[in-house]
Amino acid sequence: GNLCKYCLPKEAQIYLEKLNALKEAELRYAHLWSEAQRIHGTLHTDIMCTGDGCSCQFYRRKKVQADIRLYQEQVDKFGR
């Protein structure tokens, strides 16, 4: 496993905490993405923006995407 002997008894709790962090990040991204779609007036095309000062929060979306990848990797470790 990926847990030390001290954390092993709390494996279920730790897994649920990691899963909850992943779910929260996915919800944050969904909110930011729908806000960007509303700002750009499109639901079906990619949103291209330059980032700086953009009201569609490009960098916040990128940060949350990175968080999602990290949390997904942490959750996936429990399946090994």
MODELLER restraints for C-alpha pairs under 7 A, 6 or more apart:
rsr = mdl.restraints
at = mdl.atoms
rsr.add(forms.Gaussian(group=physical.xy_distance, feature=features.Distance(at['CA:2:A'], at['CA:77:A']), mean=6.90, stdev=0.5))
rsr.add(forms.Gaussian(group=physical.xy_distance, feature=features.Distance(at['CA:15:A'], at['CA:75:A']), mean=6.78, stdev=0.5))
rsr.add(forms.Gaussian(group=physical.xy_distance, feature=features.Distance(at['CA:18:A'], at['CA:71:A']), mean=6.56, stdev=0.5))
rsr.add(forms.Gaussian(group=physical.xy_distance, feature=features.Distance(at['CA:18:A'], at['CA:74:A']), mean=6.86, stdev=0.5))
rsr.add(forms.Gaussian(group=physical.xy_distance, feature=features.Distance(at['CA:18:A'], at['CA:75:A']), mean=6.07, stdev=0.5))
rsr.add(forms.Gaussian(group=physical.xy_distance, feature=features.Distance(at['CA:19:A'], at['CA:75:A']), mean=6.25, stdev=0.5))
rsr.add(forms.Gaussian(group=physical.xy_distance, feature=features.Distance(at['CA:21:A'], at['CA:71:A']), mean=6.80, stdev=0.5))
rsr.add(forms.Gaussian(group=physical.xy_distance, feature=features.Distance(at['CA:22:A'], at['CA:68:A']), mean=5.92, stdev=0.5))
rsr.add(forms.Gaussian(group=physical.xy_distance, feature=features.Distance(at['CA:22:A'], at['CA:71:A']), mean=5.21, stdev=0.5))
rsr.add(forms.Gaussian(group=physical.xy_distance, feature=features.Distance(at['CA:22:A'], at['CA:72:A']), mean=6.46, stdev=0.5))
rsr.add(forms.Gaussian(group=physical.xy_distance, feature=features.Distance(at['CA:25:A'], at['CA:64:A']), mean=6.17, stdev=0.5))
rsr.add(forms.Gaussian(group=physical.xy_distance, feature=features.Distance(at['CA:25:A'], at['CA:67:A']), mean=6.73, stdev=0.5))
rsr.add(forms.Gaussian(group=physical.xy_distance, feature=features.Distance(at['CA:25:A'], at['CA:68:A']), mean=5.86, stdev=0.5))
rsr.add(forms.Gaussian(group=physical.xy_distance, feature=features.Distance(at['CA:26:A'], at['CA:68:A']), mean=6.57, stdev=0.5))
rsr.add(forms.Gaussian(group=physical.xy_distance, feature=features.Distance(at['CA:29:A'], at['CA:61:A']), mean=6.11, stdev=0.5))
rsr.add(forms.Gaussian(group=physical.xy_distance, feature=features.Distance(at['CA:29:A'], at['CA:64:A']), mean=6.01, stdev=0.5))
rsr.add(forms.Gaussian(group=physical.xy_distance, feature=features.Distance(at['CA:32:A'], at['CA:61:A']), mean=6.33, stdev=0.5))
rsr.add(forms.Gaussian(group=physical.xy_distance, feature=features.Distance(at['CA:35:A'], at['CA:56:A']), mean=6.73, stdev=0.5))
rsr.add(forms.Gaussian(group=physical.xy_distance, feature=features.Distance(at['CA:36:A'], at['CA:56:A']), mean=4.45, stdev=0.5))
rsr.add(forms.Gaussian(group=physical.xy_distance, feature=features.Distance(at['CA:37:A'], at['CA:43:A']), mean=5.72, stdev=0.5))
rsr.add(forms.Gaussian(group=physical.xy_distance, feature=features.Distance(at['CA:39:A'], at['CA:56:A']), mean=6.50, stdev=0.5))
rsr.add(forms.Gaussian(group=physical.xy_distance, feature=features.Distance(at['CA:51:A'], at['CA:58:A']), mean=5.21, stdev=0.5))
rsr.add(forms.Gaussian(group=physical.xy_distance, feature=features.Distance(at['CA:51:A'], at['CA:59:A']), mean=6.33, stdev=0.5))
